[in-house]
């Protein structure tokens, strides 16, 4: 049971980290950044500051605002959900 729990937690962590990367790549595209992978790494790192997604979303909102990009909260949440689905699919394929 402990081994399965550990495996499940590890998979959950991998999916969330991949979700943040996929989401970061989407945000980088919205910002027109040529360094999308580097920006995605910043987004992943931002989500390790506090539990939950608010730290990461705060960074993304601030970056979008600084760039003069208007993205609704609904769009951010929809893209985060889509990024989770994509990340789960990628991790499952490994």
ZILIN-V29414 format. One record per residue. N is the residue number from 1. RES is the residue in one small letter. OMEGA is omega in radians with two decimals (none if undefined). NEAR is the number of other C-alpha atoms within 10 Angstrom. D_FIRST is the distance of its C-alpha to the first C-alpha in Angstrom with 2 decimals. Layout:
# ZILIN-V29414
n=N res=RES omega=OMEGA near=NEAR d_first=D_FIRST
n=N res=RES omega=OMEGA near=NEAR d_first=D_FIRST
This chain:
# ZILIN-V29414
n=1 res=x omega=-3.14 near=6 d_first=0.00
n=2 res=x omega=3.14 near=7 d_first=3.81
n=3 res=x omega=3.11 near=8 d_first=5.44
n=4 res=x omega=3.12 near=9 d_first=5.20
n=5 res=x omega=3.13 near=10 d_first=6.15
n=6 res=x omega=3.13 near=11 d_first=8.59
n=7 res=x omega=-3.14 near=12 d_first=9.87
n=8 res=x omega=3.12 near=12 d_first=10.52
n=9 res=x omega=3.11 near=12 d_first=12.26
n=10 res=x omega=3.11 near=12 d_first=14.18
n=11 res=x omega=3.14 near=15 d_first=15.32
n=12 res=x omega=3.12 near=14 d_first=16.41
n=13 res=x omega=-3.14 near=12 d_first=18.34
n=14 res=x omega=-3.13 near=15 d_first=19.96
n=15 res=x omega=-3.13 near=22 d_first=21.04
n=16 res=x omega=3.11 near=18 d_first=22.54
n=17 res=x omega=3.11 near=20 d_first=24.35
n=18 res=x omega=3.10 near=21 d_first=25.67
n=19 res=x omega=-3.12 near=24 d_first=26.69
n=20 res=x omega=3.11 near=27 d_first=28.67
n=21 res=x omega=3.14 near=25 d_first=30.34
n=22 res=x omega=3.11 near=24 d_first=31.31
n=23 res=x omega=3.11 near=25 d_first=32.59
n=24 res=x omega=3.09 near=25 d_first=34.47
n=25 res=x omega=3.10 near=22 d_first=36.13
n=26 res=x omega=-3.14 near=19 d_first=37.29
n=27 res=x omega=3.12 near=23 d_first=38.70
n=28 res=x omega=3.10 near=22 d_first=40.41
n=29 res=x omega=3.11 near=14 d_first=42.09
n=30 res=x omega=-3.13 near=14 d_first=43.29
n=31 res=x omega=-3.11 near=18 d_first=44.68
n=32 res=x omega=-3.10 near=11 d_first=46.34
n=33 res=x omega=3.10 near=13 d_first=44.78
n=34 res=x omega=-3.13 near=10 d_first=45.28
n=35 res=x omega=-3.01 near=11 d_first=42.51
n=36 res=x omega=-3.13 near=18 d_first=39.71
n=37 res=x omega=3.12 near=15 d_first=37.02
n=38 res=x omega=3.12 near=15 d_first=38.05
n=39 res=x omega=3.12 near=19 d_first=38.09
n=40 res=x omega=3.09 near=21 d_first=34.63
n=41 res=x omega=3.08 near=16 d_first=33.38
n=42 res=x omega=-3.14 near=17 d_first=35.10
n=43 res=x omega=3.10 near=25 d_first=33.35
n=44 res=x omega=-3.13 near=21 d_first=29.90
n=45 res=x omega=-3.13 near=15 d_first=30.91
n=46 res=x omega=-3.10 near=19 d_first=32.28
n=47 res=x omega=3.09 near=20 d_first=28.95
n=48 res=x omega=-3.08 near=13 d_first=27.54
n=49 res=x omega=-3.14 near=12 d_first=30.20
n=50 res=x omega=3.07 near=10 d_first=28.65
n=51 res=x omega=-3.08 near=9 d_first=25.60
n=52 res=x omega=-3.05 near=10 d_first=26.30
n=53 res=x omega=-3.00 near=14 d_first=28.74
n=54 res=x omega=3.12 near=13 d_first=32.00
n=55 res=x omega=3.12 near=17 d_first=32.78
n=56 res=x omega=-3.13 near=22 d_first=32.54
n=57 res=x omega=3.08 near=19 d_first=34.45
n=58 res=x omega=3.10 near=13 d_first=37.03
n=59 res=x omega=-3.11 near=15 d_first=37.71
n=60 res=x omega=3.12 near=21 d_first=38.05
n=61 res=x omega=-3.13 near=19 d_first=40.33
n=62 res=x omega=3.13 near=13 d_first=42.48
n=63 res=x omega=3.12 near=15 d_first=42.82
n=64 res=x omega=3.14 near=17 d_first=43.79
n=65 res=x omega=-3.14 near=13 d_first=46.24
n=66 res=x omega=3.13 near=11 d_first=47.77
n=67 res=x omega=3.14 near=12 d_first=48.35
n=68 res=x omega=3.14 near=10 d_first=49.98
n=69 res=x omega=3.12 near=13 d_first=47.43
n=70 res=x omega=3.11 near=11 d_first=46.81
n=71 res=x omega=-3.09 near=13 d_first=43.41
n=72 res=x omega=3.09 near=10 d_first=42.41
n=73 res=x omega=3.11 near=11 d_first=39.24
n=74 res=x omega=3.11 near=9 d_first=38.45
n=75 res=x omega=3.11 near=10 d_first=38.84
n=76 res=x omega=-3.13 near=17 d_first=36.56
n=77 res=x omega=3.12 near=12 d_first=33.82
n=78 res=x omega=3.13 near=12 d_first=34.38
n=79 res=x omega=3.09 near=17 d_first=34.24
n=80 res=x omega=3.09 near=20 d_first=31.04
n=81 res=x omega=3.11 near=14 d_first=29.46
n=82 res=x omega=3.12 near=15 d_first=30.92
n=83 res=x omega=3.10 near=23 d_first=29.67
n=84 res=x omega=3.14 near=21 d_first=26.08
n=85 res=x omega=3.12 near=13 d_first=26.47
n=86 res=x omega=-3.14 near=17 d_first=28.06
n=87 res=x omega=3.11 near=22 d_first=25.45
n=88 res=x omega=3.13 near=18 d_first=22.58
n=89 res=x omega=-3.14 near=12 d_first=24.75
n=90 res=x omega=-3.13 near=13 d_first=25.47
n=91 res=x omega=3.13 near=13 d_first=21.92
n=92 res=x omega=-3.12 near=10 d_first=20.89
n=93 res=x omega=3.14 near=7 d_first=23.95
n=94 res=x omega=none near=5 d_first=22.90
